[in-house]
Amino acid sequence: MRTLPRIEVYAGGVQTMFLHSMMRGLTVAPADESEVAEISAKYGVGAEVGITYVLKSGNGRGFLVSGRPSWRKAVREIDAPTLFDFTQPWPPGDDVSWGEVE
């Protein structure tokens, strides 16, 4: 079996979360005004510009109402320990890239 890059997303202060546990080809971006209006109307949540993020992938869409999400990416087996193990030294090894959703 081929090992592929794995991306993990961490968001603190989550108010509402609607997403699949595994998403392939993931993009995460701040929601614009029309997306916030759609999410608020469809799901009846307190979505707002600045705290709402849209997640899109080849197998579905989702959203977060939360603090700004962070991400980490590395080639790992699917069942390997999380890339967000806060007991490990920072920064992580050279094989891990990371950032925040802008």
Helices and strands as residue ranges (DSSP letters): E 5-10, E 16-18, E 27-30, H 33-43, E 52-57, E 60-65, E 70-75, E 97-100
